[in-house]
Amino acid sequence: MVDEKPKAVWAPFLHFYQPPVQEPFVLKEINNTCYEPLFNMLLENQEFKATFNVNMVLVDLLLDHGMDHTVDLLKSLVSQKQVEIVGSGKFHPILPLIPKNEVVHQIAMQEGDLKAEFPGWEKKGFFAPEMAISPGVASLIKELGYEWLIASGIACSSEWAYNKIYQSPEGLILYFRDDIISNEISFQKIDVESFLEKVKTLYSKPHYIITAQDGETFGHHVPHYERTFLMNALQGAIDGQITLCHVSDLPSYFPIDGAIRVISSSWSTSEEDLNYSMPYPLWNNPDNPIHRIQLKLMKNVLELVYFIEECNEAKDVKEAKTARYFLDRGLHSCQLWWASMRPMWSPMLIVKGAELLLRAAFNARLGIIDKAGDKTLLADSEELFDQTAQYYSLLLMEITKNEQVIQKKRPRESLFDSTFPMESDMNGKSTQPSNR
């Protein structure tokens, strides 16, 4: 820790992600309005610093669709140490809702891609997709060798830490975003001057503030926001003697003091949700019949894929590899998010996710039929596949039933938005804990 703390430290954090089912024309639009302009703006101002999460499915999509230049810009930001990139789950699953072995697998895929694309990448920080965490997830992240985890402010179970840093009982450093300020930025509820004044004067003692948003906020969701807000705020911070730093550098300025357990939550969780014992409301709402069907479908598909992966005769056949390919992608969070109806709703995007899972189940069943000689395995897999097909049918019926209700309330054209808006901010609620 340095001898003298600066009066105010700002650690900006941006999250970048597009789902594996994203349409190429939408991806290109987002690249043209956000990724390329934002990365260029940062490169033009080499004193700017930020911490990024980039789910590597996005890098795959950019490369697959001829946007290599954007990936090169990102590589330049990392090589120049303007940007540090954290670990995550490659295909953006909600970690507390999938089995532990799948969590480990998704993280390992992300790590492999990060090491391949960004030579010298080091395992330090971790971003759970949607900041959806639990004490168990935090413990696993530490077990996998990460130094710190970033979470939503609502996950802080003790008094707000602005001049010290908490850690988990296992020794994982815990950082919490300031949800109020972050949402003010995302919803354009604060201008640059007011933001900088708040960062400087919010606390009387030396302090730090972490803001975190979807990267797509800057340029795509809010046109030109990467310059009208972010560039001006970063430059204003430097001119106003606010220290900019990577999240990993915060222990250089503030002590690690105290151990707490994180509260199971996400960056879209409200206190009302927690009171209702619903930590992940946009992905697992017990009162949402579509969520219930989606999660049962996912569970069945996981079991089918495990059948073929554990069967010595079938685990190396091409159907097993194909099943795993679709399963990895089919665990992405968007299909659940689009079914949340808070207010997100898109029948086509729910079905796109379900189709990935159905393809995984279909290939697993084919491989078992082709190679497995165990009659019990054949019978069990047939039953599981039949249940999977039934859940898929139930899902389609529930979607159409819900669509009929919604159609009576609002026009059709508002229901089929093919873009993916801000996942962290769509509910429009401030989720900062009251002790902040």
C-alpha positions as CSV (number, residue, x, y, z in Angstrom):
1,M,0.0,0.0,0.0
2,V,1.3,3.5,-0.9
3,D,2.2,5.8,2.0
4,E,-0.3,8.5,1.1
5,K,-3.8,7.8,-0.2
6,P,-5.2,10.0,-2.9
7,K,-8.4,11.8,-1.8
8,A,-10.5,9.9,-4.4
9,V,-9.9,6.8,-6.6
10,W,-12.2,5.8,-9.4
11,A,-11.9,2.3,-10.9
12,P,-14.2,2.0,-14.0
13,F,-15.3,-1.5,-15.0
14,L,-17.0,-2.4,-18.3
15,H,-18.6,-5.7,-19.3
16,F,-18.8,-6.7,-23.0
17,Y,-20.9,-9.6,-24.2
18,Q,-23.0,-10.8,-27.1
19,P,-24.8,-14.2,-27.0
20,P,-24.0,-17.1,-29.4
21,V,-27.3,-16.6,-31.1
22,Q,-26.8,-13.0,-32.0
23,E,-27.6,-12.0,-35.5
24,P,-24.6,-10.9,-37.6
25,F,-26.2,-7.7,-38.7
26,V,-26.9,-6.7,-35.1
27,L,-23.4,-7.6,-34.1
28,K,-22.0,-5.3,-36.9
29,E,-24.2,-2.5,-35.8
30,I,-23.0,-2.8,-32.2
31,N,-19.4,-3.0,-33.4
32,N,-19.8,0.1,-35.5
33,T,-21.6,2.2,-32.8
34,C,-19.8,0.9,-29.7
35,Y,-16.8,-1.4,-29.8
36,E,-14.7,0.2,-32.4
37,P,-15.4,3.8,-31.4
38,L,-15.0,3.1,-27.7
39,F,-11.7,1.2,-28.1
40,N,-10.4,3.9,-30.5
41,M,-11.3,6.6,-28.0
42,L,-9.4,4.8,-25.2
43,L,-6.3,4.3,-27.5
44,E,-6.3,8.0,-28.3
45,N,-6.0,8.8,-24.6
46,Q,-3.3,6.5,-23.2
47,E,-3.6,7.8,-19.7
48,F,-7.1,6.4,-19.4
49,K,-7.5,3.1,-17.5
50,A,-10.3,0.6,-17.1
51,T,-11.0,-3.0,-16.2
52,F,-12.9,-5.1,-18.7
53,N,-14.8,-8.3,-18.8
54,V,-15.0,-9.6,-22.3
55,N,-16.9,-12.9,-22.5
56,M,-14.9,-14.7,-25.2
57,V,-17.9,-15.8,-27.1
58,L,-18.0,-12.1,-28.3
59,V,-14.4,-12.3,-29.6
60,D,-15.3,-15.5,-31.4
61,L,-18.3,-13.7,-33.0
62,L,-16.2,-10.7,-34.0
63,L,-13.6,-12.9,-35.6
64,D,-16.1,-15.2,-37.3
65,H,-17.8,-12.2,-38.9
66,G,-14.8,-10.3,-40.2
67,M,-14.3,-7.8,-37.4
68,D,-10.7,-8.7,-36.7
69,H,-9.8,-5.1,-36.5
70,T,-11.9,-4.6,-33.4
71,V,-10.2,-7.5,-31.7
72,D,-6.8,-6.0,-32.6
73,L,-7.8,-2.7,-31.0
74,L,-8.7,-4.6,-27.8
75,K,-5.4,-6.4,-27.9
76,S,-3.6,-3.0,-28.2
77,L,-5.4,-1.7,-25.1
78,V,-4.4,-4.8,-23.1
79,S,-0.8,-4.8,-24.4
80,Q,-0.4,-1.1,-23.5
81,K,-1.8,-1.9,-20.0
82,Q,-4.6,0.6,-20.3
83,V,-7.0,-2.3,-19.9
84,E,-6.9,-5.3,-17.6
85,I,-9.2,-8.2,-18.5
86,V,-10.8,-10.5,-15.9
87,G,-11.9,-14.1,-16.0
88,S,-15.5,-15.2,-16.5
89,G,-17.7,-18.0,-18.0
90,K,-17.1,-18.0,-21.7
91,F,-20.8,-18.3,-22.9
92,H,-22.2,-16.1,-20.1
93,P,-24.1,-18.7,-18.0
94,I,-25.7,-17.8,-14.7
95,L,-23.2,-19.6,-12.5
96,P,-25.3,-20.3,-9.5
97,L,-27.9,-22.0,-11.7
98,I,-25.6,-24.6,-13.4
99,P,-23.7,-27.6,-11.9
100,K,-20.3,-27.0,-10.4
101,N,-18.5,-29.0,-13.1
102,E,-20.1,-26.8,-15.8
103,V,-19.1,-23.7,-13.9
104,V,-15.5,-25.0,-13.9
105,H,-15.7,-25.9,-17.6
106,Q,-17.1,-22.5,-18.7
107,I,-14.4,-20.7,-16.7
108,A,-11.7,-23.0,-18.2
109,M,-12.9,-22.2,-21.7
110,Q,-12.7,-18.5,-21.0
111,E,-9.2,-18.8,-19.5
112,G,-8.0,-20.8,-22.5
113,D,-9.2,-18.2,-25.0
114,L,-7.9,-15.3,-22.9
115,K,-4.4,-16.9,-22.9
116,A,-4.5,-17.6,-26.6
117,E,-5.7,-14.1,-27.6
118,F,-3.9,-12.0,-25.0
119,P,-0.4,-13.5,-24.4
120,G,0.7,-12.9,-20.8
121,W,-2.8,-12.8,-19.5
122,E,-2.8,-13.4,-15.7
123,K,-5.5,-14.8,-13.6
124,K,-6.4,-12.1,-11.1
125,G,-10.0,-10.7,-11.2
126,F,-13.3,-12.5,-11.9
127,F,-16.7,-11.3,-13.2
128,A,-19.6,-13.7,-12.8
129,P,-22.0,-13.1,-15.7
130,E,-24.7,-10.7,-14.5
131,M,-22.8,-10.4,-11.3
132,A,-24.9,-13.5,-10.3
133,I,-23.0,-14.8,-7.3
134,S,-23.4,-16.9,-4.2
135,P,-21.1,-17.8,-1.3
136,G,-20.5,-21.1,-3.0
137,V,-19.6,-19.5,-6.3
138,A,-17.2,-17.1,-4.4
139,S,-15.6,-20.1,-2.7
140,L,-15.1,-21.9,-6.0
141,I,-13.6,-18.8,-7.7
142,K,-11.0,-18.7,-4.9
143,E,-10.4,-22.4,-5.3
144,L,-9.7,-21.9,-9.0
145,G,-6.9,-19.5,-8.2
146,Y,-8.5,-16.0,-8.6
147,E,-7.5,-13.1,-6.4
148,W,-10.7,-11.1,-6.5
149,L,-14.3,-11.0,-7.4
150,I,-16.5,-8.0,-8.4
151,A,-20.1,-8.0,-7.2
152,S,-23.1,-5.8,-7.1
153,G,-23.4,-3.4,-4.1
154,I,-26.4,-5.4,-2.9
155,A,-24.2,-8.4,-2.3
156,C,-22.3,-6.6,0.4
157,S,-23.4,-8.0,3.8
158,S,-21.7,-5.5,6.0
159,E,-21.3,-1.7,6.2
160,W,-20.3,-0.1,2.9
161,A,-16.6,-0.4,2.2
162,Y,-15.3,2.8,0.7
163,N,-12.0,3.2,2.5
164,K,-11.1,-0.5,3.1
165,I,-11.5,-3.7,1.1
166,Y,-13.3,-6.8,2.3
167,Q,-12.4,-10.4,1.6
168,S,-14.4,-13.7,1.8
169,P,-13.8,-16.2,4.6
170,E,-11.6,-18.1,2.1
171,G,-9.5,-15.0,1.4
172,L,-11.0,-14.0,-2.0
173,I,-10.9,-10.1,-2.2
174,L,-14.3,-8.7,-2.7
175,Y,-15.1,-5.5,-4.6
176,F,-18.6,-4.0,-4.8
177,R,-19.8,-1.7,-7.5
178,D,-21.6,1.5,-6.5
179,D,-25.0,0.6,-8.0
180,I,-26.5,4.0,-7.5
181,I,-23.8,5.9,-9.4
182,S,-23.5,3.2,-12.0
183,N,-27.2,3.3,-12.8
184,E,-27.2,7.1,-12.9
185,I,-24.6,6.9,-15.6
186,S,-26.4,4.1,-17.5
187,F,-29.7,5.9,-17.4
188,Q,-28.2,9.3,-18.2
189,K,-29.4,10.6,-14.8
190,I,-26.1,12.4,-14.1
191,D,-23.9,14.7,-16.1
192,V,-20.1,14.6,-16.2
193,E,-19.6,17.6,-13.9
194,S,-22.0,16.2,-11.3
195,F,-20.5,12.8,-11.5
196,L,-17.0,14.1,-10.9
197,E,-18.1,16.2,-8.0
198,K,-19.8,13.2,-6.5
199,V,-16.7,11.0,-6.9
200,K,-14.6,13.7,-5.2
201,T,-17.0,14.6,-2.3
202,L,-19.1,11.6,-1.6
203,Y,-17.0,10.8,1.5
204,S,-15.0,13.0,3.7
205,K,-12.1,10.5,4.0
206,P,-9.9,9.1,1.2
207,H,-12.1,6.7,-0.7
208,Y,-12.6,4.6,-3.8
209,I,-15.6,4.2,-6.1
210,I,-16.2,1.4,-8.6
211,T,-18.6,2.0,-11.4
212,A,-19.7,-0.9,-13.7
213,Q,-21.9,-1.1,-16.7
214,D,-22.4,-3.0,-19.9
215,G,-19.8,-1.7,-22.3
216,E,-22.5,-1.4,-24.9
217,T,-24.0,1.5,-22.9
218,F,-21.3,3.7,-24.4
219,G,-22.2,4.2,-28.1
220,H,-24.8,1.6,-28.8
221,H,-27.5,2.1,-26.1
222,V,-26.7,5.8,-25.8
223,P,-25.3,7.1,-29.1
224,H,-21.8,8.7,-28.8
225,Y,-21.9,8.3,-25.0
226,E,-18.3,6.9,-25.2
227,R,-17.2,10.5,-25.9
228,T,-20.0,12.7,-24.5
229,F,-19.8,11.0,-21.1
230,L,-17.0,8.5,-20.7
231,M,-14.1,10.3,-22.4
232,N,-15.0,13.6,-20.6
233,A,-15.4,11.9,-17.3
234,L,-12.1,10.1,-17.5
235,Q,-10.3,13.3,-18.6
236,G,-12.1,15.3,-16.0
237,A,-11.0,12.8,-13.3
238,I,-7.4,13.2,-14.4
239,D,-7.6,17.0,-14.5
240,G,-9.4,17.1,-11.2
241,Q,-6.9,14.9,-9.4
242,I,-9.1,11.9,-9.1
243,T,-6.9,8.8,-9.4
244,L,-7.8,6.4,-12.1
245,C,-6.8,2.8,-11.6
246,H,-7.5,-0.8,-12.5
247,V,-9.7,-2.7,-10.0
248,S,-6.7,-5.0,-9.3
249,D,-4.6,-2.0,-8.1
250,L,-7.0,-0.8,-5.3
251,P,-5.0,-2.7,-2.6
252,S,-2.2,-0.3,-3.4
253,Y,-4.3,2.5,-2.0
254,F,-6.6,0.9,0.6
255,P,-6.2,-1.9,3.2
256,I,-7.8,-5.3,3.1
257,D,-9.6,-5.4,6.4
258,G,-12.4,-7.7,7.4
259,A,-14.0,-10.9,6.1
260,I,-17.6,-11.2,5.0
261,R,-19.8,-13.6,3.1
262,V,-21.4,-12.3,-0.1
263,I,-25.2,-12.2,-0.4
264,S,-26.5,-14.4,-3.2
265,S,-27.7,-11.8,-5.8
266,S,-27.1,-10.2,-9.2
267,W,-26.7,-6.7,-10.5
268,S,-30.4,-6.8,-11.3
269,T,-31.5,-7.9,-7.9
270,S,-33.5,-5.5,-5.7
271,E,-33.9,-5.6,-1.9
272,E,-37.5,-6.6,-2.6
273,D,-36.3,-9.6,-4.5
274,L,-34.1,-10.6,-1.7
275,N,-37.0,-10.3,0.8
276,Y,-38.9,-12.7,-1.5
277,S,-35.9,-15.1,-1.5
278,M,-35.4,-14.5,-5.2
279,P,-31.7,-13.7,-5.7
280,Y,-31.7,-14.1,-9.5
281,P,-35.1,-12.6,-10.5
282,L,-34.4,-12.3,-14.3
283,W,-33.3,-15.8,-14.7
284,N,-35.0,-17.9,-12.0
285,N,-38.3,-16.5,-10.9
286,P,-40.3,-19.2,-9.2
287,D,-43.5,-17.4,-10.2
288,N,-42.5,-17.4,-13.8
289,P,-43.8,-20.6,-15.5
290,I,-41.5,-20.1,-18.5
291,H,-38.5,-20.0,-16.2
292,R,-39.6,-23.2,-14.6
293,I,-39.9,-25.0,-17.9
294,Q,-36.6,-23.6,-19.2
295,L,-34.6,-24.8,-16.1
296,K,-36.2,-28.2,-16.2
297,L,-35.3,-28.5,-19.9
298,M,-31.8,-27.4,-19.1
299,K,-31.5,-30.0,-16.4
300,N,-32.7,-32.9,-18.6
301,V,-30.3,-31.9,-21.4
302,L,-27.4,-31.8,-19.0
303,E,-28.2,-35.3,-17.8
304,L,-28.4,-36.6,-21.4
305,V,-25.1,-35.1,-22.4
306,Y,-23.5,-36.6,-19.2
307,F,-24.9,-40.0,-20.2
308,I,-22.9,-40.0,-23.5
309,E,-19.8,-38.4,-22.0
310,E,-19.7,-41.1,-19.3
311,C,-20.3,-43.9,-21.6
312,N,-17.0,-45.5,-22.7
313,E,-18.3,-46.7,-26.0
314,A,-19.9,-43.4,-27.0
315,K,-17.9,-40.6,-25.4
316,D,-15.5,-40.1,-28.3
317,V,-18.1,-40.3,-31.1
318,K,-18.8,-37.1,-33.1
319,E,-22.3,-36.9,-31.7
320,A,-20.8,-36.6,-28.2
321,K,-18.6,-33.7,-29.3
322,T,-21.5,-32.1,-31.1
323,A,-23.8,-32.5,-28.1
324,R,-21.1,-30.8,-25.9
325,Y,-20.7,-28.0,-28.5
326,F,-24.4,-27.1,-28.4
327,L,-24.7,-27.6,-24.6
328,D,-21.9,-25.1,-23.9
329,R,-23.7,-22.4,-26.0
330,G,-27.1,-23.4,-24.8
331,L,-26.3,-22.5,-21.2
332,H,-26.1,-18.7,-22.1
333,S,-28.2,-16.5,-19.9
334,C,-30.2,-14.5,-22.5
335,Q,-32.9,-17.1,-23.1
336,L,-33.9,-16.9,-19.5
337,W,-33.5,-13.1,-19.4
338,W,-35.8,-12.6,-22.4
339,A,-38.5,-14.7,-20.6
340,S,-38.3,-12.6,-17.4
341,M,-41.1,-10.1,-18.4
342,R,-39.5,-7.4,-16.3
343,P,-40.2,-6.1,-18.9
344,M,-38.0,-8.2,-21.3
345,W,-39.9,-10.5,-23.6
346,S,-38.9,-12.0,-26.9
347,P,-40.5,-15.4,-28.0
348,M,-38.0,-15.8,-30.8
349,L,-34.9,-15.3,-28.6
350,I,-36.3,-17.7,-25.9
351,V,-36.7,-20.3,-28.6
352,K,-33.3,-19.8,-30.1
353,G,-31.7,-20.7,-26.7
354,A,-34.0,-23.7,-26.3
355,E,-33.1,-24.9,-29.8
356,L,-29.4,-25.1,-28.8
357,L,-30.3,-27.3,-25.9
358,L,-32.6,-29.4,-28.0
359,R,-29.7,-30.0,-30.5
360,A,-27.5,-31.0,-27.6
361,A,-30.1,-33.5,-26.4
362,F,-30.7,-34.9,-29.9
363,N,-27.0,-35.5,-30.7
364,A,-26.5,-37.1,-27.3
365,R,-29.4,-39.5,-27.9
366,L,-28.2,-40.4,-31.4
367,G,-24.7,-41.1,-30.1
368,I,-26.1,-43.4,-27.4
369,I,-28.3,-45.3,-29.8
370,D,-25.4,-45.7,-32.2
371,K,-22.7,-46.9,-29.8
372,A,-24.0,-47.8,-26.4
373,G,-24.6,-51.5,-25.8
374,D,-26.0,-51.1,-22.3
375,K,-29.8,-51.7,-22.5
376,T,-30.4,-49.8,-19.2
377,L,-28.5,-46.8,-20.6
378,L,-30.5,-47.0,-23.8
379,A,-33.8,-47.1,-21.9
380,D,-32.8,-44.3,-19.4
381,S,-31.6,-42.0,-22.2
382,E,-34.8,-42.7,-24.2
383,E,-36.9,-41.6,-21.2
384,L,-34.8,-38.5,-20.7
385,F,-35.0,-37.6,-24.3
386,D,-38.8,-38.0,-24.3
387,Q,-39.1,-35.8,-21.3
388,T,-36.8,-33.2,-23.0
389,A,-39.1,-33.1,-26.0
390,Q,-42.1,-32.7,-23.8
391,Y,-40.5,-29.8,-22.0
392,Y,-39.7,-28.2,-25.3
393,S,-43.3,-28.6,-26.4
394,L,-44.5,-27.2,-23.1
395,L,-42.2,-24.2,-23.5
396,L,-43.6,-23.4,-26.9
397,M,-47.2,-23.7,-25.6
398,E,-46.4,-21.5,-22.6
399,I,-44.7,-18.9,-24.8
400,T,-47.7,-18.7,-27.2
401,K,-50.2,-18.5,-24.3
402,N,-48.2,-15.7,-22.8
403,E,-47.9,-14.0,-26.1
404,Q,-51.6,-13.9,-26.5
405,V,-52.0,-12.1,-23.2
406,I,-49.2,-9.6,-24.0
407,Q,-50.6,-8.9,-27.4
408,K,-53.7,-7.5,-25.8
409,K,-51.6,-5.0,-23.9
410,R,-49.1,-3.6,-26.4
411,P,-48.4,-3.6,-30.1
412,R,-46.6,-6.5,-31.7
413,E,-43.6,-4.6,-33.0
414,S,-42.4,-3.9,-29.5
415,L,-42.1,-7.6,-28.7
416,F,-39.5,-8.7,-31.2
417,D,-36.6,-6.4,-30.7
418,S,-33.6,-8.3,-32.2
419,T,-31.0,-6.3,-30.3
420,F,-29.8,-7.1,-26.8
421,P,-30.2,-4.0,-24.5
422,M,-28.5,-3.4,-21.3
423,E,-28.9,-6.6,-19.2
424,S,-27.7,-4.9,-16.0
425,D,-30.0,-1.9,-16.2
426,M,-33.3,-2.9,-17.8
427,N,-35.3,-3.2,-14.7
428,G,-34.6,0.5,-13.9
429,K,-34.2,-0.1,-10.2
430,S,-31.5,1.2,-7.9
431,T,-30.2,-1.8,-6.1
432,Q,-27.6,-0.2,-3.9
433,P,-27.9,-1.5,-0.3
434,S,-29.3,0.9,2.2
435,N,-26.1,1.0,4.3
436,R,-24.4,2.8,1.4
